[in-house]
Amino acid sequence: MIDSHCHLDFEIFDDQRQRLLSQCADLDIDGIIIPGIEPVQWQKLQRLTAIQSGDCRLWAACGVHPWWLPDVEPCKTDYGQRFDHQIAQTSMIAIGECGLDGAIATPIEHQLPWFEWHLQRACDLQLPLIVHAHRAHNDVIRMLSRYRPTAGGVIHGFSGSVEMALQYWQLGFYIGVGGTITYERAAKTRRAVSQLPLESLLLETDAPDMPLQGFQGQSNSPLQLPEVAKSLAHLRNEPLSELKQVISTNTRQLFKLG
């Protein structure tokens, strides 16, 4: 299995990162993708992915999360140069985490130019996107339909209807499935992931966020990825081994992991 979205670079993991990676390998988690969130974090991602040890591989993406836009705005003029330098000097496999969030103080109209910039770079560089879409699905779909990035991407932490998910899938975007599906109250999302083509799904934890049912108030961990997979297999009434194999193939194909 590959955790397609885990913030393993966050400070909360600093004292346990190597132990976690060993434990992940024991659970057949053989890879973790770490999204970018802001420029000051990119160097840490470079260091983490440059030193590989054990059987759990790390990959990274490069981008700015909507939540961090107020911190990035003052350095907007040199953002493009820093981004291009980071992509050229490292083995970043995707662009993101980027997108739109309708539940934060930064207005959507201020977020849109940044999202458009990421979309254009994805098109230019032929790299997949890791997209954050929260309470802004219509705007996100409109922008993806306009740019049509050929390398596609993933809608991280999807929470919505099967109809919405199919629109993303038709645009070449996979659906990121995480701990949300372990909550019975998430009926719409659980119904969506049970009906979508298995070939359209990726697994993720979003650790240390998005804790599973029964772990509310605790920091999430990439070690919970097998539980997400089990919940998904149960919802779909499919063999766990087959589900894990197909989704692993999906992840490797999208991010060209070989």
C-alpha positions in Angstrom: 0.0 0.0 0.0 1.0 3.6 -0.5 -0.3 6.5 1.6 -1.1 9.0 -1.1 -1.4 12.0 1.3 0.5 12.2 4.7 2.1 15.2 6.3 5.0 13.2 7.6 7.2 16.2 7.7 5.2 18.0 10.4 7.0 18.6 13.6 4.7 16.2 15.5 6.5 13.3 13.8 10.1 14.6 14.3 10.8 12.3 17.3 9.1 9.2 15.9 9.6 9.4 12.1 12.1 6.7 11.7 10.3 4.3 14.0 7.0 5.0 12.2 8.6 4.2 8.8 9.8 0.9 10.2 6.4 0.1 11.5 4.8 1.1 8.2 7.1 -1.4 6.4 5.9 -4.1 8.8 2.3 -3.3 7.8 3.1 -3.5 4.1 2.9 0.2 3.6 5.8 0.6 1.2 5.4 4.3 0.4 4.2 7.7 1.6 3.6 10.8 -0.5 4.2 14.1 1.4 2.4 17.1 -0.1 3.9 20.6 -0.1 2.0 23.3 1.8 4.3 26.4 1.8 7.8 27.4 0.5 9.6 27.4 3.8 8.7 23.7 4.1 10.0 22.6 0.7 13.6 22.3 1.9 12.6 19.9 4.7 10.8 17.8 2.1 13.9 17.7 0.0 16.0 16.5 2.9 13.5 13.8 3.9 13.1 12.4 0.5 16.9 12.6 -0.3 17.8 10.2 2.5 15.9 6.9 2.0 16.3 4.0 4.4 14.2 0.9 5.0 11.4 -0.5 3.0 9.0 2.5 3.2 9.8 5.0 0.4 9.1 8.7 0.7 8.1 11.0 -2.2 7.1 14.7 -2.1 5.1 17.3 -3.9 5.6 21.0 -4.2 2.8 23.6 -3.8 1.0 26.0 -1.5 -2.1 25.0 0.5 -4.9 27.5 0.6 -4.6 27.8 4.4 -1.0 29.1 4.1 -1.7 31.7 1.4 -1.7 34.7 3.9 1.9 33.7 4.9 3.0 33.3 1.2 1.3 36.5 -0.2 4.2 38.9 0.9 6.7 36.9 -1.1 4.5 36.3 -4.1 6.9 38.0 -6.5 9.6 35.4 -6.1 7.3 32.4 -5.5 7.6 31.3 -9.1 11.4 31.4 -9.1 11.5 29.4 -5.9 9.0 26.9 -7.1 10.9 26.3 -10.4 14.2 26.0 -8.6 12.7 23.4 -6.2 11.2 21.4 -9.0 14.5 21.5 -11.0 16.7 20.6 -8.0 14.6 17.8 -6.5 12.6 14.8 -7.5 9.1 16.2 -6.7 6.5 13.9 -8.2 3.5 16.2 -8.2 2.3 19.8 -7.7 0.3 20.5 -4.6 -1.3 20.5 -2.2 -3.1 23.4 -3.9 -6.8 24.2 -4.4 -9.7 26.1 -3.0 -11.3 26.2 0.4 -14.6 28.0 0.9 -14.5 27.7 4.7 -11.5 29.9 5.5 -11.0 33.6 5.9 -9.2 34.1 2.6 -11.9 34.8 0.0 -12.2 32.4 -2.9 -11.4 35.3 -5.3 -8.0 35.7 -3.6 -7.4 32.0 -3.8 -8.2 31.6 -7.4 -5.1 33.2 -8.9 -2.9 30.9 -6.9 -4.9 27.8 -7.9 -4.7 28.9 -11.5 -0.9 29.3 -11.2 -0.6 25.8 -10.0 -2.8 24.5 -12.7 -0.7 26.2 -15.4 2.5 24.8 -14.0 1.0 21.3 -13.9 0.1 21.7 -17.5 3.6 23.1 -18.4 5.5 20.4 -16.5 3.2 17.5 -17.2 3.0 16.7 -13.4 -0.1 15.4 -11.6 -1.9 17.7 -9.1 -2.8 17.1 -5.4 -6.0 19.2 -5.0 -7.6 20.4 -1.8 -11.3 21.1 -2.5 -13.4 22.0 0.5 -16.8 23.7 0.1 -15.6 24.9 -3.3 -16.3 21.9 -5.6 -18.1 23.9 -8.3 -15.2 26.3 -8.6 -12.6 23.6 -8.6 -14.4 21.6 -11.3 -14.8 24.8 -13.4 -11.0 25.4 -13.2 -10.1 21.8 -13.9 -12.5 21.8 -16.9 -10.8 25.0 -18.2 -7.2 23.9 -17.9 -7.6 20.1 -18.4 -4.2 19.1 -17.0 -3.2 16.1 -19.0 -1.3 14.4 -16.1 -4.5 14.5 -14.0 -4.3 14.3 -10.2 -6.2 13.4 -7.1 -8.9 15.2 -5.1 -7.5 14.7 -1.7 -9.8 13.8 1.3 -12.9 13.7 -0.9 -16.1 14.3 0.9 -19.2 14.4 -1.3 -21.6 12.6 -3.6 -21.0 9.9 -6.2 -22.2 12.4 -8.9 -19.5 14.9 -7.8 -16.8 12.2 -7.7 -17.7 11.0 -11.2 -17.3 14.6 -12.5 -13.7 14.6 -11.1 -13.0 11.1 -12.5 -14.2 12.1 -15.9 -11.7 15.0 -15.8 -8.9 12.6 -15.1 -8.8 13.0 -11.3 -8.7 10.2 -8.8 -10.6 10.3 -5.5 -8.6 10.3 -2.3 -10.2 8.0 0.4 -9.3 8.6 4.0 -10.6 8.3 7.5 -13.9 10.1 6.8 -15.4 6.8 5.5 -15.0 5.2 9.0 -17.8 7.6 10.3 -21.3 6.3 9.9 -22.6 9.9 9.7 -20.6 10.4 6.5 -23.3 8.5 4.6 -23.0 10.4 1.3 -19.2 9.9 1.1 -19.5 6.3 2.1 -22.1 5.7 -0.5 -19.9 7.4 -3.1 -16.8 5.3 -2.5 -18.8 2.1 -2.5 -20.2 2.9 -6.0 -17.2 4.4 -7.8 -14.9 2.3 -10.0 -12.2 0.8 -7.9 -9.8 2.1 -10.6 -10.7 5.7 -9.6 -9.6 5.4 -5.9 -6.5 6.2 -3.9 -5.9 5.6 -0.2 -4.7 8.2 2.2 -4.5 9.1 5.9 -3.8 12.9 5.8 -2.0 12.3 9.1 -1.7 13.9 11.6 -5.2 15.1 10.6 -8.4 13.2 9.7 -8.4 10.7 12.6 -10.5 7.6 12.2 -13.8 6.8 14.0 -12.9 6.0 17.6 -9.7 8.1 17.6 -11.3 11.6 17.7 -9.1 14.1 19.4 -6.0 12.1 18.7 -3.3 12.7 16.1 -3.7 10.5 13.1 -0.9 8.3 11.9 0.1 6.6 8.6 -0.1 3.4 10.6 -3.9 3.7 10.2 -3.8 3.2 6.4 -4.6 -0.5 6.7 -7.8 0.4 8.7 -8.9 2.8 6.0 -8.3 0.0 3.4 -10.4 -2.4 5.6 -13.2 0.1 5.9 -13.3 0.6 2.2 -13.2 -3.1 1.4 -16.1 -3.6 3.8 -18.2 -0.8 2.2 -17.6 -2.2 -1.2 -18.0 -5.8 -0.2 -14.7 -6.7 -2.0 -11.7 -8.8 -1.0 -9.2 -6.7 0.8 -6.2 -8.2 -1.0 -7.7 -7.3 -4.4 -8.6 -3.8 -3.3 -5.1 -3.1 -2.0 -3.5 -4.4 -5.2 -5.7 -2.3 -7.5 -5.4 0.9 -5.5 -1.6 0.5 -5.2 -1.5 0.2 -9.0 -3.7 3.3 -9.3 -1.3 5.3 -7.1 1.8 4.2 -9.0 0.2 5.0 -12.3 -0.9 8.5 -11.4 2.4 9.5 -9.8 4.6 7.5 -12.2 6.3 5.6 -9.4 7.2 2.6 -11.5 
